[in-house]
Structures are given as C-alpha cells and as structure tokens.
Amino acid sequence: MGLTFLIETWDMTTYNAAFMAGGTDGQDGPTPAAGTIVLAGQSTSKSAEVLEKAKLALSHHDSHTFFRKHLPECLIDTGGPTGTNVCDIYCLLKELKE
C-alpha cells in the first residue's frame, strides 16, 4: 500500500499528506521491515526511471526491495519481531486547509 501511495503522489508538491502501513508483529511477510511511512511528493527529487522501478516493484509485489534501495528512510524498523500480532495498521494523515 505504501508503494501505491508513493506512485500515486509522485508528482505532488503541494499536497501535505503522509501514509503509514505497518504490521504490529514487527515484520512484513519475510522482510525485516514492519512497513513503510511515505510522504506525498516525497519522491519529487527522484528520476522518472525510479518511478518506473516503483511501478515494476509493485507489479512484482516487491515493495521492500524497492524501498530498501531507493527510499530506505521510509522503512519502519522495529529491530525484529515484536512478539505481538494484533493486526496491520494503516493511517493517512492529511493537512486540512481552510
């Protein structure tokens, strides 16, 4: 979900939003990351080639490898399994403007 948010907000520069997708168990599938936190427009400094790599990663269901290589600061690292698996958490924060 974080990769989809990244792709959909790739060109946004004035949209103040952040999306978090994470697992309470401290890992996402077979990866050491618990999920991602992505800011809308975070990738504006990245090239169109990176956007294509993001789309390819999404089609291969491999967001972890993409984030680890291109935006490692987005990965949530809990230091390993938490021993608690309540559920997955998704959160979208958007700045409200009047």
Biopython code that builds the backbone (N, CA, C, O; Angstrom):
import numpy as np
from Bio.PDB.StructureBuilder import StructureBuilder

atoms = [
    (1, "MET", "N", (0.811, -1.191, 0.000)),
    (1, "MET", "CA", (0.000, 0.000, 0.000)),
    (1, "MET", "C", (0.859, 1.262, 0.000)),
    (1, "MET", "O", (0.516, 2.254, -0.642)),
    (2, "GLY", "N", (1.975, 1.219, 0.721)),
    (2, "GLY", "CA", (2.859, 2.384, 0.756)),
    (2, "GLY", "C", (3.437, 2.677, -0.616)),
    (2, "GLY", "O", (3.601, 3.839, -0.987)),
    (3, "LEU", "N", (3.747, 1.636, -1.368)),
    (3, "LEU", "CA", (4.300, 1.816, -2.711)),
    (3, "LEU", "C", (3.249, 2.412, -3.643)),
    (3, "LEU", "O", (3.570, 3.265, -4.470)),
    (4, "THR", "N", (2.017, 1.979, -3.520)),
    (4, "THR", "CA", (0.944, 2.554, -4.328)),
    (4, "THR", "C", (0.766, 4.032, -4.005)),
    (4, "THR", "O", (0.611, 4.851, -4.912)),
    (5, "PHE", "N", (0.785, 4.378, -2.725)),
    (5, "PHE", "CA", (0.675, 5.787, -2.320)),
    (5, "PHE", "C", (1.825, 6.600, -2.911)),
    (5, "PHE", "O", (1.615, 7.706, -3.411)),
    (6, "LEU", "N", (3.029, 6.056, -2.854)),
    (6, "LEU", "CA", (4.194, 6.738, -3.411)),
    (6, "LEU", "C", (4.000, 7.020, -4.901)),
    (6, "LEU", "O", (4.246, 8.135, -5.360)),
    (7, "ILE", "N", (3.562, 6.020, -5.649)),
    (7, "ILE", "CA", (3.369, 6.171, -7.089)),
    (7, "ILE", "C", (2.268, 7.188, -7.385)),
    (7, "ILE", "O", (2.424, 8.042, -8.258)),
    (8, "GLU", "N", (1.156, 7.092, -6.658)),
    (8, "GLU", "CA", (0.020, 7.983, -6.914)),
    (8, "GLU", "C", (0.310, 9.437, -6.548)),
    (8, "GLU", "O", (-0.298, 10.345, -7.114)),
    (9, "THR", "N", (1.216, 9.668, -5.624)),
    (9, "THR", "CA", (1.529, 11.043, -5.213)),
    (9, "THR", "C", (2.892, 11.498, -5.722)),
    (9, "THR", "O", (3.432, 12.495, -5.243)),
    (10, "TRP", "N", (3.445, 10.779, -6.679)),
    (10, "TRP", "CA", (4.811, 11.015, -7.175)),
    (10, "TRP", "C", (5.070, 12.473, -7.540)),
    (10, "TRP", "O", (6.093, 13.030, -7.140)),
    (11, "ASP", "N", (4.171, 13.098, -8.286)),
    (11, "ASP", "CA", (4.401, 14.457, -8.791)),
    (11, "ASP", "C", (3.829, 15.558, -7.902)),
    (11, "ASP", "O", (3.949, 16.737, -8.234)),
    (12, "MET", "N", (3.221, 15.200, -6.797)),
    (12, "MET", "CA", (2.600, 16.216, -5.950)),
    (12, "MET", "C", (3.654, 16.988, -5.179)),
    (12, "MET", "O", (4.554, 16.404, -4.575)),
    (13, "THR", "N", (3.530, 18.301, -5.206)),
    (13, "THR", "CA", (4.469, 19.144, -4.454)),
    (13, "THR", "C", (3.750, 20.012, -3.428)),
    (13, "THR", "O", (4.394, 20.576, -2.544)),
    (14, "THR", "N", (2.437, 20.128, -3.529)),
    (14, "THR", "CA", (1.701, 20.983, -2.600)),
    (14, "THR", "C", (0.692, 20.201, -1.763)),
    (14, "THR", "O", (-0.107, 20.800, -1.044)),
    (15, "TYR", "N", (0.719, 18.909, -1.844)),
    (15, "TYR", "CA", (-0.237, 18.064, -1.136)),
    (15, "TYR", "C", (0.416, 17.561, 0.148)),
    (15, "TYR", "O", (1.330, 16.738, 0.095)),
    (16, "ASN", "N", (-0.036, 18.040, 1.281)),
    (16, "ASN", "CA", (0.578, 17.671, 2.550)),
    (16, "ASN", "C", (-0.132, 16.472, 3.156)),
    (16, "ASN", "O", (-1.154, 16.618, 3.828)),
    (17, "ALA", "N", (0.407, 15.305, 2.919)),
    (17, "ALA", "CA", (-0.177, 14.074, 3.439)),
    (17, "ALA", "C", (0.924, 13.052, 3.673)),
    (17, "ALA", "O", (1.985, 13.094, 3.051)),
    (18, "ALA", "N", (0.641, 12.137, 4.586)),
    (18, "ALA", "CA", (1.552, 11.032, 4.866)),
    (18, "ALA", "C", (0.725, 9.766, 5.027)),
    (18, "ALA", "O", (-0.386, 9.796, 5.556)),
    (19, "PHE", "N", (1.282, 8.658, 4.566)),
    (19, "PHE", "CA", (0.601, 7.373, 4.663)),
    (19, "PHE", "C", (1.524, 6.377, 5.346)),
    (19, "PHE", "O", (2.707, 6.280, 5.018)),
    (20, "MET", "N", (0.968, 5.635, 6.303)),
    (20, "MET", "CA", (1.723, 4.618, 7.006)),
    (20, "MET", "C", (0.996, 3.289, 6.880)),
    (20, "MET", "O", (-0.214, 3.206, 7.090)),
    (21, "ALA", "N", (1.745, 2.257, 6.537)),
    (21, "ALA", "CA", (1.228, 0.892, 6.520)),
    (21, "ALA", "C", (2.231, 0.042, 7.281)),
    (21, "ALA", "O", (3.405, -0.023, 6.916)),
    (22, "GLY", "N", (1.765, -0.609, 8.337)),
    (22, "GLY", "CA", (2.696, -1.384, 9.136)),
    (22, "GLY", "C", (2.032, -2.531, 9.859)),
    (22, "GLY", "O", (0.816, -2.552, 10.047)),
    (23, "GLY", "N", (2.840, -3.471, 10.255)),
    (23, "GLY", "CA", (2.357, -4.632, 10.989)),
    (23, "GLY", "C", (2.806, -4.573, 12.436)),
    (23, "GLY", "O", (3.962, -4.256, 12.716)),
    (24, "THR", "N", (1.906, -4.874, 13.354)),
    (24, "THR", "CA", (2.251, -4.836, 14.778)),
    (24, "THR", "C", (3.199, -5.957, 15.175)),
    (24, "THR", "O", (3.781, -5.930, 16.260)),
    (25, "ASP", "N", (3.355, -6.942, 14.298)),
    (25, "ASP", "CA", (4.261, -8.049, 14.622)),
    (25, "ASP", "C", (5.725, -7.704, 14.361)),
    (25, "ASP", "O", (6.610, -8.510, 14.648)),
    (26, "GLY", "N", (5.989, -6.507, 13.816)),
    (26, "GLY", "CA", (7.370, -6.068, 13.620)),
    (26, "GLY", "C", (8.018, -6.512, 12.335)),
    (26, "GLY", "O", (9.206, -6.269, 12.121)),
    (27, "GLN", "N", (7.250, -7.166, 11.464)),
    (27, "GLN", "CA", (7.809, -7.565, 10.178)),
    (27, "GLN", "C", (6.694, -7.639, 9.148)),
    (27, "GLN", "O", (5.535, -7.884, 9.483)),
    (28, "ASP", "N", (7.055, -7.427, 7.913)),
    (28, "ASP", "CA", (6.093, -7.510, 6.818)),
    (28, "ASP", "C", (6.445, -8.729, 5.987)),
    (28, "ASP", "O", (7.386, -8.696, 5.195)),
    (29, "GLY", "N", (5.695, -9.798, 6.164)),
    (29, "GLY", "CA", (5.997, -11.034, 5.435)),
    (29, "GLY", "C", (7.390, -11.525, 5.778)),
    (29, "GLY", "O", (7.748, -11.602, 6.953)),
    (30, "PRO", "N", (8.188, -11.861, 4.757)),
    (30, "PRO", "CA", (9.522, -12.400, 5.004)),
    (30, "PRO", "C", (10.602, -11.321, 5.135)),
    (30, "PRO", "O", (11.792, -11.640, 5.137)),
    (31, "THR", "N", (10.202, -10.051, 5.245)),
    (31, "THR", "CA", (11.182, -8.961, 5.303)),
    (31, "THR", "C", (11.433, -8.537, 6.743)),
    (31, "THR", "O", (10.614, -8.816, 7.618)),
    (32, "PRO", "N", (12.551, -7.867, 7.003)),
    (32, "PRO", "CA", (12.835, -7.392, 8.352)),
    (32, "PRO", "C", (12.134, -6.072, 8.689)),
    (32, "PRO", "O", (12.228, -5.601, 9.823)),
    (33, "ALA", "N", (11.442, -5.477, 7.737)),
    (33, "ALA", "CA", (10.753, -4.209, 7.985)),
    (33, "ALA", "C", (9.314, -4.472, 8.419)),
    (33, "ALA", "O", (8.700, -5.453, 8.001)),
    (34, "ALA", "N", (8.783, -3.586, 9.261)),
    (34, "ALA", "CA", (7.400, -3.717, 9.720)),
    (34, "ALA", "C", (6.440, -3.000, 8.783)),
    (34, "ALA", "O", (5.227, -3.165, 8.907)),
    (35, "GLY", "N", (6.951, -2.211, 7.852)),
    (35, "GLY", "CA", (6.109, -1.480, 6.909)),
    (35, "GLY", "C", (6.816, -0.240, 6.413)),
    (35, "GLY", "O", (8.045, -0.168, 6.394)),
    (36, "THR", "N", (6.005, 0.754, 6.002)),
    (36, "THR", "CA", (6.567, 1.998, 5.460)),
    (36, "THR", "C", (5.774, 3.205, 5.930)),
    (36, "THR", "O", (4.602, 3.105, 6.293)),
    (37, "ILE", "N", (6.444, 4.344, 5.913)),
    (37, "ILE", "CA", (5.814, 5.656, 6.077)),
    (37, "ILE", "C", (6.250, 6.472, 4.875)),
    (37, "ILE", "O", (7.443, 6.673, 4.649)),
    (38, "VAL", "N", (5.269, 6.945, 4.099)),
    (38, "VAL", "CA", (5.560, 7.668, 2.859)),
    (38, "VAL", "C", (4.893, 9.031, 2.907)),
    (38, "VAL", "O", (3.727, 9.147, 3.283)),
    (39, "LEU", "N", (5.636, 10.061, 2.527)),
    (39, "LEU", "CA", (5.086, 11.404, 2.426)),
    (39, "LEU", "C", (4.682, 11.673, 0.987)),
    (39, "LEU", "O", (5.406, 11.311, 0.060)),
    (40, "ALA", "N", (3.533, 12.306, 0.794)),
    (40, "ALA", "CA", (3.105, 12.665, -0.560)),
    (40, "ALA", "C", (4.151, 13.570, -1.185)),
    (40, "ALA", "O", (4.607, 14.523, -0.554)),
    (41, "GLY", "N", (4.530, 13.283, -2.409)),
    (41, "GLY", "CA", (5.523, 14.089, -3.109)),
    (41, "GLY", "C", (6.941, 13.885, -2.623)),
    (41, "GLY", "O", (7.840, 14.621, -3.028)),
    (42, "GLN", "N", (7.164, 12.903, -1.763)),
    (42, "GLN", "CA", (8.483, 12.642, -1.196)),
    (42, "GLN", "C", (9.517, 12.344, -2.279)),
    (42, "GLN", "O", (10.711, 12.582, -2.096)),
    (43, "SER", "N", (9.052, 11.833, -3.381)),
    (43, "SER", "CA", (9.965, 11.372, -4.422)),
    (43, "SER", "C", (10.234, 12.404, -5.501)),
    (43, "SER", "O", (10.814, 12.063, -6.531)),
    (44, "THR", "N", (9.833, 13.656, -5.304)),
    (44, "THR", "CA", (9.999, 14.653, -6.368)),
    (44, "THR", "C", (11.452, 14.829, -6.802)),
    (44, "THR", "O", (11.717, 15.260, -7.924)),
    (45, "SER", "N", (12.383, 14.500, -5.927)),
    (45, "SER", "CA", (13.791, 14.619, -6.306)),
    (45, "SER", "C", (14.298, 13.372, -7.028)),
    (45, "SER", "O", (15.441, 13.340, -7.485)),
    (46, "LYS", "N", (13.469, 12.365, -7.131)),
    (46, "LYS", "CA", (13.851, 11.126, -7.796)),
    (46, "LYS", "C", (13.525, 11.200, -9.287)),
    (46, "LYS", "O", (12.657, 11.969, -9.700)),
    (47, "SER", "N", (14.211, 10.413, -10.076)),
    (47, "SER", "CA", (14.053, 10.436, -11.528)),
    (47, "SER", "C", (12.850, 9.634, -12.004)),
    (47, "SER", "O", (12.275, 8.842, -11.257)),
    (48, "ALA", "N", (12.486, 9.855, -13.255)),
    (48, "ALA", "CA", (11.403, 9.091, -13.880)),
    (48, "ALA", "C", (11.772, 7.609, -13.933)),
    (48, "ALA", "O", (10.891, 6.750, -13.910)),
    (49, "GLU", "N", (13.048, 7.313, -14.001)),
    (49, "GLU", "CA", (13.494, 5.915, -14.007)),
    (49, "GLU", "C", (13.147, 5.233, -12.682)),
    (49, "GLU", "O", (12.769, 4.062, -12.664)),
    (50, "VAL", "N", (13.274, 5.960, -11.589)),
    (50, "VAL", "CA", (12.929, 5.406, -10.276)),
    (50, "VAL", "C", (11.421, 5.167, -10.196)),
    (50, "VAL", "O", (10.977, 4.189, -9.595)),
    (51, "LEU", "N", (10.639, 6.052, -10.796)),
    (51, "LEU", "CA", (9.189, 5.857, -10.838)),
    (51, "LEU", "C", (8.852, 4.560, -11.570)),
    (51, "LEU", "O", (7.997, 3.795, -11.124)),
    (52, "GLU", "N", (9.516, 4.318, -12.677)),
    (52, "GLU", "CA", (9.277, 3.074, -13.422)),
    (52, "GLU", "C", (9.690, 1.849, -12.591)),
    (52, "GLU", "O", (9.037, 0.806, -12.645)),
    (53, "LYS", "N", (10.767, 1.987, -11.833)),
    (53, "LYS", "CA", (11.193, 0.883, -10.966)),
    (53, "LYS", "C", (10.164, 0.649, -9.860)),
    (53, "LYS", "O", (9.932, -0.489, -9.454)),
    (54, "ALA", "N", (9.554, 1.722, -9.376)),
    (54, "ALA", "CA", (8.499, 1.595, -8.361)),
    (54, "ALA", "C", (7.303, 0.843, -8.928)),
    (54, "ALA", "O", (6.744, -0.034, -8.271)),
    (55, "LYS", "N", (6.918, 1.188, -10.139)),
    (55, "LYS", "CA", (5.786, 0.504, -10.784)),
    (55, "LYS", "C", (6.103, -0.966, -11.020)),
    (55, "LYS", "O", (5.244, -1.829, -10.839)),
    (56, "LEU", "N", (7.335, -1.249, -11.425)),
    (56, "LEU", "CA", (7.744, -2.631, -11.647)),
    (56, "LEU", "C", (7.741, -3.412, -10.328)),
    (56, "LEU", "O", (7.291, -4.556, -10.275)),
    (57, "ALA", "N", (8.245, -2.782, -9.275)),
    (57, "ALA", "CA", (8.247, -3.431, -7.958)),
    (57, "ALA", "C", (6.822, -3.731, -7.504)),
    (57, "ALA", "O", (6.561, -4.787, -6.929)),
    (58, "LEU", "N", (5.908, -2.810, -7.761)),
    (58, "LEU", "CA", (4.511, -3.026, -7.391)),
    (58, "LEU", "C", (3.932, -4.211, -8.168)),
    (58, "LEU", "O", (3.220, -5.041, -7.603)),
    (59, "SER", "N", (4.239, -4.285, -9.455)),
    (59, "SER", "CA", (3.711, -5.386, -10.269)),
    (59, "SER", "C", (4.281, -6.734, -9.849)),
    (59, "SER", "O", (3.661, -7.772, -10.076)),
    (60, "HIS", "N", (5.475, -6.719, -9.230)),
    (60, "HIS", "CA", (6.106, -7.951, -8.755)),
    (60, "HIS", "C", (5.857, -8.185, -7.259)),
    (60, "HIS", "O", (6.390, -9.130, -6.678)),
    (61, "HIS", "N", (5.050, -7.324, -6.648)),
    (61, "HIS", "CA", (4.741, -7.446, -5.215)),
    (61, "HIS", "C", (6.016, -7.463, -4.383)),
    (61, "HIS", "O", (6.170, -8.292, -3.487)),
    (62, "ASP", "N", (6.936, -6.538, -4.687)),
    (62, "ASP", "CA", (8.232, -6.497, -4.008)),
    (62, "ASP", "C", (8.572, -5.070, -3.591)),
    (62, "ASP", "O", (9.575, -4.512, -4.037)),
    (63, "SER", "N", (7.754, -4.494, -2.756)),
    (63, "SER", "CA", (7.986, -3.115, -2.337)),
    (63, "SER", "C", (9.200, -3.001, -1.413)),
    (63, "SER", "O", (9.895, -1.985, -1.427)),
    (64, "HIS", "N", (9.456, -4.029, -0.619)),
    (64, "HIS", "CA", (10.574, -3.953, 0.322)),
    (64, "HIS", "C", (11.905, -3.715, -0.389)),
    (64, "HIS", "O", (12.686, -2.855, 0.020)),
    (65, "THR", "N", (12.161, -4.471, -1.446)),
    (65, "THR", "CA", (13.411, -4.297, -2.186)),
    (65, "THR", "C", (13.503, -2.895, -2.761)),
    (65, "THR", "O", (14.567, -2.279, -2.722)),
    (66, "PHE", "N", (12.382, -2.375, -3.302)),
    (66, "PHE", "CA", (12.378, -1.024, -3.852)),
    (66, "PHE", "C", (12.711, -0.007, -2.773)),
    (66, "PHE", "O", (13.611, 0.813, -2.953)),
    (67, "PHE", "N", (11.996, -0.049, -1.654)),
    (67, "PHE", "CA", (12.225, 0.936, -0.594)),
    (67, "PHE", "C", (13.625, 0.806, -0.009)),
    (67, "PHE", "O", (14.274, 1.815, 0.268)),
    (68, "ARG", "N", (14.094, -0.410, 0.181)),
    (68, "ARG", "CA", (15.437, -0.610, 0.733)),
    (68, "ARG", "C", (16.498, 0.041, -0.153)),
    (68, "ARG", "O", (17.475, 0.596, 0.350)),
    (69, "LYS", "N", (16.306, -0.026, -1.472)),
    (69, "LYS", "CA", (17.306, 0.515, -2.399)),
    (69, "LYS", "C", (17.131, 2.011, -2.653)),
    (69, "LYS", "O", (18.119, 2.744, -2.697)),
    (70, "HIS", "N", (15.885, 2.478, -2.822)),
    (70, "HIS", "CA", (15.659, 3.851, -3.281)),
    (70, "HIS", "C", (15.187, 4.830, -2.202)),
    (70, "HIS", "O", (15.489, 6.020, -2.285)),
    (71, "LEU", "N", (14.459, 4.356, -1.202)),
    (71, "LEU", "CA", (13.960, 5.240, -0.143)),
    (71, "LEU", "C", (14.017, 4.512, 1.207)),
    (71, "LEU", "O", (12.982, 4.298, 1.839)),
    (72, "PRO", "N", (15.214, 4.135, 1.647)),
    (72, "PRO", "CA", (15.311, 3.359, 2.890)),
    (72, "PRO", "C", (14.782, 4.105, 4.115)),
    (72, "PRO", "O", (14.415, 3.481, 5.110)),
    (73, "GLU", "N", (14.741, 5.432, 4.046)),
    (73, "GLU", "CA", (14.236, 6.210, 5.173)),
    (73, "GLU", "C", (12.729, 6.002, 5.387)),
    (73, "GLU", "O", (12.197, 6.374, 6.433)),
    (74, "CYS", "N", (12.051, 5.417, 4.413)),
    (74, "CYS", "CA", (10.615, 5.136, 4.526)),
    (74, "CYS", "C", (10.308, 3.858, 5.292)),
    (74, "CYS", "O", (9.191, 3.679, 5.778)),
    (75, "LEU", "N", (11.281, 2.976, 5.403)),
    (75, "LEU", "CA", (11.031, 1.684, 6.049)),
    (75, "LEU", "C", (10.905, 1.825, 7.560)),
    (75, "LEU", "O", (11.649, 2.578, 8.187)),
    (76, "ILE", "N", (9.965, 1.100, 8.133)),
    (76, "ILE", "CA", (9.786, 1.053, 9.584)),
    (76, "ILE", "C", (10.573, -0.141, 10.097)),
    (76, "ILE", "O", (10.307, -1.281, 9.716)),
    (77, "ASP", "N", (11.545, 0.125, 10.964)),
    (77, "ASP", "CA", (12.386, -0.935, 11.521)),
    (77, "ASP", "C", (12.120, -1.038, 13.015)),
    (77, "ASP", "O", (12.424, -0.110, 13.765)),
    (78, "THR", "N", (11.562, -2.149, 13.449)),
    (78, "THR", "CA", (11.292, -2.357, 14.866)),
    (78, "THR", "C", (12.410, -3.130, 15.551)),
    (78, "THR", "O", (12.349, -3.388, 16.753)),
    (79, "GLY", "N", (13.419, -3.494, 14.792)),
    (79, "GLY", "CA", (14.516, -4.261, 15.356)),
    (79, "GLY", "C", (14.230, -5.753, 15.414)),
    (79, "GLY", "O", (14.956, -6.514, 16.052)),
    (80, "GLY", "N", (13.167, -6.157, 14.741)),
    (80, "GLY", "CA", (12.823, -7.575, 14.712)),
    (80, "GLY", "C", (11.400, -7.812, 15.170)),
    (80, "GLY", "O", (10.678, -6.867, 15.488)),
    (81, "PRO", "N", (10.993, -9.069, 15.204)),
    (81, "PRO", "CA", (9.625, -9.394, 15.615)),
    (81, "PRO", "C", (9.307, -8.858, 17.011)),
    (81, "PRO", "O", (10.143, -8.919, 17.913)),
    (82, "THR", "N", (8.097, -8.337, 17.181)),
    (82, "THR", "CA", (7.683, -7.745, 18.449)),
    (82, "THR", "C", (7.089, -8.771, 19.402)),
    (82, "THR", "O", (6.995, -8.517, 20.603)),
    (83, "GLY", "N", (6.687, -9.926, 18.882)),
    (83, "GLY", "CA", (6.040, -10.922, 19.712)),
    (83, "GLY", "C", (4.551, -10.639, 19.900)),
    (83, "GLY", "O", (3.855, -11.368, 20.607)),
    (84, "THR", "N", (4.076, -9.581, 19.264)),
    (84, "THR", "CA", (2.657, -9.208, 19.334)),
    (84, "THR", "C", (2.133, -9.069, 17.921)),
    (84, "THR", "O", (2.717, -8.352, 17.109)),
    (85, "ASN", "N", (1.051, -9.739, 17.621)),
    (85, "ASN", "CA", (0.470, -9.628, 16.291)),
    (85, "ASN", "C", (-1.015, -9.316, 16.424)),
    (85, "ASN", "O", (-1.866, -10.196, 16.290)),
    (86, "VAL", "N", (-1.306, -8.052, 16.688)),
    (86, "VAL", "CA", (-2.686, -7.615, 16.859)),
    (86, "VAL", "C", (-3.356, -7.477, 15.497)),
    (86, "VAL", "O", (-4.428, -8.033, 15.262)),
    (87, "CYS", "N", (-2.715, -6.732, 14.608)),
    (87, "CYS", "CA", (-3.259, -6.529, 13.266)),
    (87, "CYS", "C", (-2.297, -5.652, 12.467)),
    (87, "CYS", "O", (-1.270, -5.204, 12.978)),
    (88, "ASP", "N", (-2.648, -5.421, 11.217)),
    (88, "ASP", "CA", (-1.919, -4.447, 10.415)),
    (88, "ASP", "C", (-2.565, -3.092, 10.650)),
    (88, "ASP", "O", (-3.765, -3.001, 10.905)),
    (89, "ILE", "N", (-1.762, -2.043, 10.562)),
    (89, "ILE", "CA", (-2.249, -0.691, 10.815)),
    (89, "ILE", "C", (-2.008, 0.155, 9.571)),
    (89, "ILE", "O", (-0.920, 0.151, 8.997)),
    (90, "TYR", "N", (-3.044, 0.876, 9.171)),
    (90, "TYR", "CA", (-2.950, 1.802, 8.042)),
    (90, "TYR", "C", (-3.429, 3.158, 8.521)),
    (90, "TYR", "O", (-4.444, 3.257, 9.210)),
    (91, "CYS", "N", (-2.708, 4.189, 8.159)),
    (91, "CYS", "CA", (-3.071, 5.522, 8.622)),
    (91, "CYS", "C", (-2.730, 6.540, 7.535)),
    (91, "CYS", "O", (-1.625, 6.534, 6.992)),
    (92, "LEU", "N", (-3.680, 7.405, 7.226)),
    (92, "LEU", "CA", (-3.464, 8.500, 6.282)),
    (92, "LEU", "C", (-3.673, 9.801, 7.029)),
    (92, "LEU", "O", (-4.750, 10.048, 7.572)),
    (93, "LEU", "N", (-2.645, 10.630, 7.057)),
    (93, "LEU", "CA", (-2.741, 11.947, 7.683)),
    (93, "LEU", "C", (-2.680, 12.994, 6.589)),
    (93, "LEU", "O", (-1.794, 12.972, 5.735)),
    (94, "LYS", "N", (-3.641, 13.915, 6.628)),
    (94, "LYS", "CA", (-3.711, 14.963, 5.621)),
    (94, "LYS", "C", (-3.905, 16.296, 6.319)),
    (94, "LYS", "O", (-4.752, 16.429, 7.203)),
    (95, "GLU", "N", (-3.120, 17.276, 5.920)),
    (95, "GLU", "CA", (-3.261, 18.611, 6.480)),
    (95, "GLU", "C", (-4.535, 19.241, 5.971)),
    (95, "GLU", "O", (-4.784, 19.266, 4.766)),
    (96, "LEU", "N", (-5.334, 19.743, 6.873)),
    (96, "LEU", "CA", (-6.573, 20.417, 6.486)),
    (96, "LEU", "C", (-6.296, 21.890, 6.264)),
    (96, "LEU", "O", (-5.626, 22.534, 7.072)),
    (97, "LYS", "N", (-6.812, 22.420, 5.173)),
    (97, "LYS", "CA", (-6.646, 23.839, 4.856)),
    (97, "LYS", "C", (-8.015, 24.470, 4.823)),
    (97, "LYS", "O", (-8.958, 23.901, 4.273)),
    (98, "GLU", "N", (-8.126, 25.644, 5.410)),
    (98, "GLU", "CA", (-9.414, 26.340, 5.412)),
    (98, "GLU", "C", (-9.463, 27.377, 4.313)),
    (98, "GLU", "O", (-10.471, 28.066, 4.158)),
]
sb = StructureBuilder()
sb.init_structure("model")
sb.init_model(0)
sb.init_chain("A")
sb.init_seg("    ")
for serial, (resi, resn, name, xyz) in enumerate(atoms, 1):
    if name == "N":
        sb.init_residue(resn, " ", resi, " ")
    sb.init_atom(name, np.array(xyz, "f"), 0.0, 1.0, " ", f" {name:<3s}", serial, name[0])
structure = sb.get_structure()
